[in-house]
Amino acid sequence: MTYYEEDERLMLSGIQHFVFCQRQWALIHLENQWCENLKTTDGKLAHDKCHDENIKESRKGLLVIRGLRFSSSNLGVNGQCDVVEFIRRDDDNGAVLHGKRGTWDVYPVEYKLGKPKEGLEDIYQLCGQAICLEEMFGCKINKGYLYYDSIRRRLEVGFTDELRQGVIDTLLKMHEYYRRGFTPKVKPTAKCRSCSLKDLCLPRLCKKISVADYYKKYLEE
């Protein structure tokens, strides 16, 4: 198993960009390109509320923590959960929490704007959180939840071996691209129209020239 030092770790949240479009991920995380639109602004405001670490909920058998930070030396990522729910178990097979009696089941909950997506980007992000939390708490996490505001309910996601391997393989590829500083080219598709980076990405030009070279040429002119 690979061990990643702190300065080698990526943001886990980037996996949703990478699964949606590898070029989008590279533009954001390698070239530091970003462009806000209404959707990204709404998403940021929603996540700022979810990540409010001052909001906690505790009642008999249930503890809800917002904005829980995590780091994984095995996956080489850092991140922050929207919400993590801890439910007390009747046996000793769960996670041990500092200052709390007994053991607990751990369930990550990720909040998303809009409706459930056809791709795996949200599911991979949630599963990645679970793998990191397992490393952090020394327990097994079998499921988590994705909450979508458009349908105002959450969907259960089971963390199968196949799903876990997909997350691991994707993160390995992200680390490879990061080490190489590689921004892949893509073929324009219908999903480019809704991308906040469509003007920065220049999908029609990416076959001929890189974004960095395009701006360099533009400035020189």
Beta strands, then each sheet from edge to edge (+ up, - down):
strand 1: 10-11
strand 2: 56-59
strand 3: 62-66
strand 4: 69-72
strand 5: 77-80
strand 6: 83-88
strand 7: 104-112
strand 8: 143-148
strand 9: 153-158
sheet 1: 1+ 5+ 4-
sheet 2: 2+ 3- 6+ 7- 8- 9+
end
